[in-house]
Amino acid sequence: MSDADIRRIDELSTTAALRLLGTVAFGRVAFTLHALPAIRPATHVLHEGDVIIRSHSGSELNSAVGQIVAYEAGVIDPEHQLGWSVSITGKAELVSGTAAERCELLLRPWTGLRPGALIRIPPEFVSGYALRNGTA
């Protein structure tokens, strides 16, 4: 087995992890629904250091406001099994006022469903990992 066949996992700094998170627009939000874990796809933007996601009208995700939630996004090449993954954890909050107006312009709808609330996740904990070729 050559080094090219071996993968290593490198931990990313908080700065590097958030920078990578800002390069993609799609991820998954994990929250509690009926006392059980739930995971839903979501689009996001980074705004003033926070992750902003949008629910749709009537979404179960609206119940996450006020909860501790996790958000994960990443890019893993399925052929080469290389890439990265970033997770953040924080308390979900509604976005309102001028911040909501700014985020509305940045966060494009991706479903045909009626847009709902904008939800901010301030990253209290950030973890990021890169899958790379070779050994340490």
Phi and psi in degrees as a GROMACS rama.xvg file:
@    title "Ramachandran Plot"
@    xaxis  label "Phi"
@    yaxis  label "Psi"
@TYPE xy
-89.3504  166.39  SER-2
-58.1654  -30.554  ASP-3
-66.9706  -21.6984  ALA-4
-89.6891  -11.4948  ASP-5
-99.7012  137.889  ILE-6
-107.209  145.501  ARG-7
-122.495  154.641  ARG-8
-112.315  119.243  ILE-9
-107.672  131.474  ASP-10
-75.551  137.082  GLU-11
-96.276  150.212  LEU-12
-68.8362  161.243  SER-13
-57.8869  -43.2723  THR-14
-61.3566  -47.2534  THR-15
-64.851  -39.8774  ALA-16
-63.1043  -46.7424  ALA-17
-67.2956  -34.6092  LEU-18
-61.7512  -46.0915  ARG-19
-63.4666  -40.7968  LEU-20
-58.2558  -34.1091  LEU-21
-72.983  -7.87781  GLY-22
-91.9834  -7.75811  THR-23
-124.007  161.635  VAL-24
-118.046  1.98957  ALA-25
-131.9  139.28  PHE-26
-159.2  -157.741  GLY-27
-135.142  135.446  ARG-28
-107.581  133.488  VAL-29
-111.091  130.965  ALA-30
-149.47  174.402  PHE-31
-97.281  129.748  THR-32
-134.144  119.011  LEU-33
54.6432  42.7871  HIS-34
66.6386  14.6768  ALA-35
-125.856  154.318  LEU-36
-69.9045  140.341  PRO-37
-133.025  144.273  ALA-38
-129.096  130.76  ILE-39
-131.718  144.92  ARG-40
-70.1407  150.856  PRO-41
-156.481  154.103  ALA-42
-96.5739  156.406  THR-43
-146.667  162.026  HIS-44
-135.515  155.832  VAL-45
-95.2502  129.688  LEU-46
-136.877  114.823  HIS-47
51.6995  40.777  GLU-48
86.7435  -6.88994  GLY-49
-104.434  152.815  ASP-50
-88.7716  127.814  VAL-51
-114.098  126.152  ILE-52
-122.729  164.388  ILE-53
-121.895  134.143  ARG-54
-91.257  173.795  SER-55
-112.113  161.263  HIS-56
-55.1745  127.304  SER-57
81.5044  4.9044  GLY-58
-68.9009  144.564  SER-59
-62.2946  -23.9169  GLU-60
-61.5875  -26.5474  LEU-61
-59.159  -27.5851  ASN-62
-71.2308  -10.7576  SER-63
-77.0429  -16.544  ALA-64
-59.9077  128.901  VAL-65
92.1846  -9.70837  GLY-66
-95.4207  158.554  GLN-67
-78.5399  126.412  ILE-68
-127.88  166.932  VAL-69
-124.431  148.934  ALA-70
-132.821  133.357  TYR-71
-131.557  139.386  GLU-72
-146.07  157.297  ALA-73
-177.837  174.289  GLY-74
-134.268  116.542  VAL-75
-124.314  120.07  ILE-76
-70.4899  117.594  ASP-77
-66.8395  -26.878  PRO-78
-77.8793  -47.0852  GLU-79
-97.0358  -10.4434  HIS-80
56.1165  42.5551  GLN-81
-122.08  152.894  LEU-82
152.348  -147.587  GLY-83
-152.643  161.978  TRP-84
-145.116  135.961  SER-85
-128.319  134.323  VAL-86
-124.741  140.55  SER-87
-126.646  151.945  ILE-88
-130.651  136.332  THR-89
-171.674  175.596  GLY-90
-88.9159  122.553  LYS-91
-69.3544  133.497  ALA-92
-133.362  150.444  GLU-93
-73.5586  143.924  LEU-94
-100.165  131.319  VAL-95
-141.475  175.315  SER-96
68.0135  -146.468  GLY-97
-66.673  -30.2079  THR-98
-62.3428  -40.1043  ALA-99
-64.3016  -40.8404  ALA-100
-61.6712  -43.773  GLU-101
-65.1579  -43.438  ARG-102
-68.7452  -31.7972  CYS-103
-56.9427  -37.6148  GLU-104
-72.3905  -29.6634  LEU-105
-87.6494  -30.6144  LEU-106
-101.585  103.488  LEU-107
-79.3491  139.789  ARG-108
-65.6371  146.259  PRO-109
-125.818  -0.591834  TRP-110
-124.958  168.121  THR-111
-83.8709  5.0199  GLY-112
-78.2101  153.786  LEU-113
-65.4374  127.755  ARG-114
-60.1936  145.385  PRO-115
-115.499  -140.033  GLY-116
-74.8427  152.349  ALA-117
-93.3839  131.185  LEU-118
-121.649  127.567  ILE-119
-97.5428  136.844  ARG-120
-122.694  97.1504  ILE-121
-69.6393  124.391  PRO-122
-73.7254  103.037  PRO-123
-81.9874  -34.8846  GLU-124
-129.248  135.437  PHE-125
-130.094  131.312  VAL-126
-135.713  140.664  SER-127
-144.354  143.674  GLY-128
-137.064  140.746  TYR-129
-113.171  132.287  ALA-130
-95.6858  117.904  LEU-131
-127.986  163.243  ARG-132
-69.8298  150.388  ASN-133
89.7764  -175.326  GLY-134
-104.778  168.685  THR-135
